[in-house]
Amino acid sequence: MQNNTFSRLYLRQNLIVLDQVTSTNDYLKQLLSNITPSPQGTAIMAIHQTQGKGQRGSQWITQAGKNLTFSFALFPQNLPATAAFNINMMVSLAIHKYLHKSVEQVKVKWPNDIYINNKKVGGVLIENQLSGRNIKSSVIGIGINVNQANFSEDINHKATSLARETGLPRELQDTCLDILETFFDIYASVNVADTDLLLQQYNELLYQKDMEAQYEIQGQRKTGTIRRVTDNGLLLLEMDGEERSFDLKEISFIPPTNL
Ligand code: BTN
């Protein structure tokens, strides 16, 4: 547990806003590799990312100036690489907590997609740098659709934005600071090495938990029910009368047909 919370002033002073960058994750990783140390909470926000990165090698393409794209630095103390998923859980908890202040139906689609009413509103890409067996630094990249009003026809049924859900536009830099503040409040009050506590809270927020739904497994469509995420970060489902757990490469969600 860290015993310092970060004031908004501290977070603002350590936020760098760039008009354009390839990827805020890449920019921050480069910054952290410089000789001059960057403080915990150093954040890079971009108005426009030209090569935004998503999970599993995908691209993160988002409307410039409308949505939030930022990355921040975390230096966990004595956190083994085997507990890397704890950082993912804490980030999801923070984004959920922030969004849930204005929207009811916020869920976390394992491992890190943020959903509102069955539509994706944001995603997270975490890149860890190791020292021996521990995580030396973590670059936490967050993309949230904030003010985008319209999405292209191909994704309109599966993407949303905060403004679309609430009817209210938001100032991007303030929203970024709000999320950082929410994250560091949680980071100060919960031990990031406490897997059990984080899992307990994270599992409460799981998208499609305890609901029968369709998944693709080894190229086959299967019906299953998500029960929980395990302490090594696998998704556990009840399927064909037994419990089976999957890593990210082994399972994909098939969207409900009624969207
Ligand atoms: C996903 O859902 O696939 C993860 C998306 C993560 C996007 C964010 S935007 C800020 C940061 N910089 C990047 O290049 N990616 C992350």
Residues whose N, C-alpha, C, O or C-beta is under 5 A from the ligand:
A	BS01	BTN	S23 T24 N25 Q51 G52 K53 G54 Q55 W60 T69 F70 S71 G122 G123 V124 L125 G141 I142 G143
